[in-house]
Amino acid sequence: MKLPDGHLPVKLIALDLDDTLLDRNAQISDENVNALRRAASLGIHVVLCSGRAEDAILPFVRRMDIAGLEAGRYLIAINGCSIFDLHSRTQIYCRNVDPDILCSAEEEVEKVGLKSEVYSPDTIYYREATKWTKLDVDLCGLKGVAVEDYDSFLKKGKFPKMLIPGEPEQLLGLQEKLKAKFGSKAVIFTSKPYFLEILPPNCGKGEAINWLAGHIGISKDQTMGFGDSMNDESMIRLCGYGVAMKNGLDYIKDIASFVTEKDNNESGVADFIEKYVL
């Protein structure tokens, strides 16, 4: 396990939610809240950084109760496609998938009998409701809306990501096909074994964190990102300090600067921050 040998000079901490800051019950522990509140009170920017849409992150922002501080004013949504300023109530950074990519991907999705979804800050749109769309709607806490002419909807809209939910074995084959088809024109990965995602090119949590750091005048070397899964890869790679959770994927732990000593059910984030940042 990789651990720091001293205090880390950090000015921005970015945090994945599921299986990182959240425990098995999708809650933020008191220990995590207290450590991050203390960090924010010291002027260290604390930024929730999730694959969820903006409105689905807000309940966790309220739980943290740091949005009133300068160090708690930003959140990163949809795996780095959107940055929101909670003080001005405006989106300050946005990336969308090319509609031609969405339509072409949808053709491949339909061929294998799956259904895709696209997102706005407060709604998940899809061709028809399935057990998988219900799973995503329930997980995110957003509205779910079936769109009658979904193909035209994809052509005309501006969407930061497409998500294809389904059985992991089926998604692996589709992932390889889409990667071969689009190459560098899109970022494609599984955020969970049953969620395959398509993002704009050169887009991810790490890229968004670097942009935000520049926006607020912080060096990349002073950024830290906590994550556990493949949608955290760019954050782990591009932050000054990438910290993988003890419960994270082996691949993420291998590329991380450090690995927490405790997992997400043991307030691993708080334990690490208390020992090596605060």
Buried (B, 14 or more C-beta within 10 A) or exposed (E): EEEBEEEBEBBBBBBBBBBBBBBEEEEBBEBBBEBBBBBBEEEBBBBBBBBBBBBBBBEBBEBBEBBEBEBBBBBBBBBBBBBBBBEEEEEEBBBBBEBEBBEBBBEBBBEEEBBBBBBBBBBBBBBEEBEBBEBBBEBBBBEBEEBEEBBEBBEEBEBBBBBBBBEEEBBEEBBEBBBEBBEEBBBBBBBBBBBBBBBBBEBBBBBBBBBBBEEBEBEBEBBBBBBBBBBBBBBBBBBBBBBBBBBBBEEBBEEBBBBBEBBBBBBBBBBBBBBBBB
